[in-house]
């Protein structure tokens, strides 16, 4: 009968074999996110194009972008996990918008335009 060469040796933790080798390599408890960086999204809505930039440093997040053609309208940034986390931005006459204190986690943008019956919205994305 073949015996694993590690089976008969006890580790300091009292575990043997592969379990001792992998001890501490994986954890079942999630670590807090330390996401840093920026991402861009392009959204082509009905009659407009929006370029969105997401920047995150630790728990702080900033979402900004441009809409063309520029139209003074409102955009909602909605958290999909927190019902109270809804931010609103007004698009400037040059097409610029921003959310300085964006919620983190899964979100979507809703464009409040007068051009369509239904409010166009982005697919969910992660901040």
C-alpha positions in Angstrom: 0.0 0.0 0.0 1.4 3.4 -1.1 1.6 6.0 1.7 1.9 9.7 1.0 5.3 10.8 2.1 3.7 13.6 4.2 1.1 11.5 5.9 3.3 10.2 8.6 5.0 13.5 9.5 3.1 15.7 11.9 3.2 19.4 11.3 3.6 22.0 14.1 -0.1 22.8 13.7 -1.0 19.2 14.3 -2.2 18.8 10.7 -0.6 16.3 8.3 -0.1 16.2 4.6 -1.6 18.6 2.2 -3.8 20.3 4.8 -0.7 21.4 6.7 0.9 22.7 3.5 -2.1 24.8 2.5 -2.8 26.0 6.0 -3.3 29.8 5.7 -3.2 29.8 1.9 -7.0 30.2 1.6 -9.4 32.0 3.9 -13.1 31.6 4.1 -13.5 35.1 5.6 -13.7 37.9 3.0 -11.2 40.7 3.2 -12.2 44.3 2.9 -11.8 45.6 -0.6 -8.7 47.8 -1.2 -9.5 48.6 -4.8 -7.6 51.5 -6.4 -7.7 52.6 -10.0 -10.0 53.9 -12.7 -12.2 52.4 -15.3 -14.1 53.7 -18.3 -17.5 52.7 -19.6 -19.1 53.6 -22.9 -22.8 53.6 -23.2 -24.7 54.2 -26.4 -28.3 55.1 -25.5 -31.2 56.0 -27.8 -30.0 59.2 -29.4 -26.9 59.9 -27.2 -23.5 58.5 -26.2 -22.1 58.7 -22.7 -18.6 58.0 -21.7 -18.3 57.3 -17.9 -15.1 57.3 -15.8 -15.1 55.5 -12.5 -12.2 56.2 -10.1 -11.9 54.5 -6.8 -9.4 54.7 -3.9 -10.2 52.6 -0.9 -13.8 53.4 0.1 -14.0 56.7 -1.8 -15.4 56.6 -5.3 -15.9 59.3 -8.0 -17.9 58.9 -11.2 -17.8 61.4 -13.9 -18.3 61.6 -17.6 -19.5 63.3 -20.8 -22.7 63.0 -22.8 -23.0 63.8 -26.4 -24.9 65.5 -27.8 -24.8 67.7 -24.8 -28.2 68.1 -23.3 -29.1 69.6 -20.0 -30.7 66.7 -18.3 -30.4 64.7 -15.1 -28.6 61.4 -14.5 -29.3 59.1 -11.5 -26.6 56.9 -10.0 -28.4 54.1 -8.3 -27.0 51.4 -6.0 -28.4 48.0 -6.6 -27.8 46.8 -3.0 -28.7 49.9 -1.0 -32.1 51.4 -1.7 -31.2 54.7 -0.1 -28.1 55.2 -2.2 -29.3 57.3 -5.1 -27.2 60.2 -6.3 -28.4 62.8 -8.9 -26.2 64.9 -11.3 -27.2 67.5 -13.8 -25.5 67.3 -17.2 -24.0 70.7 -18.0 -24.4 72.5 -21.3 -21.0 71.2 -22.4 -22.2 67.6 -21.6 -20.2 67.1 -18.4 -21.6 65.3 -15.3 -20.1 64.0 -12.1 -20.9 62.2 -8.8 -18.3 63.1 -6.2 -19.5 60.7 -3.5 -20.5 57.7 -5.5 -21.8 54.6 -3.7 -19.6 51.5 -4.0 -20.8 48.1 -5.1 -23.1 47.2 -8.0 -24.8 50.3 -9.5 -26.4 51.6 -12.7 -26.9 54.9 -14.3 -30.4 56.1 -15.3 -30.7 58.9 -17.9 -33.7 61.1 -17.4 -34.2 62.4 -21.0 -37.3 63.7 -22.7 -36.3 61.9 -25.9 -37.9 58.5 -25.1 -40.9 57.0 -23.2 -38.8 54.7 -21.1 -35.8 56.0 -19.1 -32.6 54.5 -20.7 -30.3 52.9 -18.1 -26.9 51.2 -18.2 -26.5 47.5 -17.4 -25.3 46.9 -13.9 -21.6 47.7 -13.2 -19.4 47.6 -10.2 -17.9 50.6 -8.4 
